[in-house]
């Protein structure tokens, strides 16, 4: 009778507890280990615009951006290789090496450089030995074909207008660019021959990502003068600098629509970089993309 009343081991609460508790401890410990394990830090490198065009004797600029991943703490050195002799490439660091860390790449094309397209690898080497590369395409054409330095970004199906670190106005023959020559990133404007270089912003904050309005009367740009990166607009002489966006997140890389009525930009206000568009006066700010990946550097079709 005693054997009949004996509880099977798999129904015995003491046995179940003695087996379950160690399993729970092991599972919780494994979860905590995975959760607190440091994620691999790294960096990424990108160039915008991806394609540029100039002529022998011309100068063109583009922006190299370093994004830090999981608190990557090492400095990144930039270099460019495999380009023809006669093209001089220099990098000018912008700001501190924290996200986003940007550098202006200037390409000085000397007279005599053969006409053609050149793919130029740009390599970033981190202080811990990590290495990543992006590619910039430079098209060199005779001055009779291209009368001014222009930038284009392309997709397999279309050609897009410029969104550049330096930009050219057709009516005034001026170039806007940003420079750290005064130990702080500022927006300058100069004639296409390099004369009359003038500081337009002149403050202690970061000012960059300049973009001319189609009529050549305004310059949109990014600045962190009010605590974080926002989109501003000013007259071509630097007067009436007006903030168009105002939120705790970063708004960057403005670019005008061909009719001058809209400005597209990217923003991280919704936890991921997304593409937004607004009216030229800053009203009607609307998100265009919405996904869990970074969408950046908008470019208008013609």
Number of C-alpha atoms within 10 A of each C-alpha: 5 5 6 7 7 9 10 9 10 9 9 11 11 11 12 12 11 10 11 11 11 11 12 11 11 11 12 12 12 11 12 11 11 11 10 8 9 9 11 9 12 18 21 14 22 20 20 21 23 20 21 24 20 25 26 19 16 19 21 22 24 25 22 26 18 21 16 20 14 11 13 16 16 18 15 22 13 22 15 18 11 10 14 12 11 15 19 13 17 16 19 17 18 24 18 10 16 15 15 13 18 22 22 22 22 18 19 19 21 16 12 12 17 15 13 11 14 16 14 16 16 20 19 24 18 18 12 12 9 12 17 16 16 16 16 20 16 20 16 22 18 15 14 8 10 13 12 18 20 20 26 17 22 15 7 5 6 9 14 16 20 27 27 30 27 27 24 24 20 14 10 12 13 22 22 27 24 25 20 17 9 10 10 17 22 24 27 24 24 17 15 18 11 11 10 12 14 15 19 20 21 16 12 13 18 21 29 27 24 30 29 30 24 17 13 18 14 20 25 26 26 27 25 18 13 11 11 16 25 25 28 25 25 19 17 20 15 18 12 12 17 14 18 19 20 15 11 13 17 20 27 26 26 30 29 27 20 15 10 16 13 20 25 24 24 26 25 17 14 12 11 16 24 24 22 22 22 19 17 18 15 18 12 12 16 12 17 12 15 14 10 11 11 15 18 19 20 23 23 16 13 11
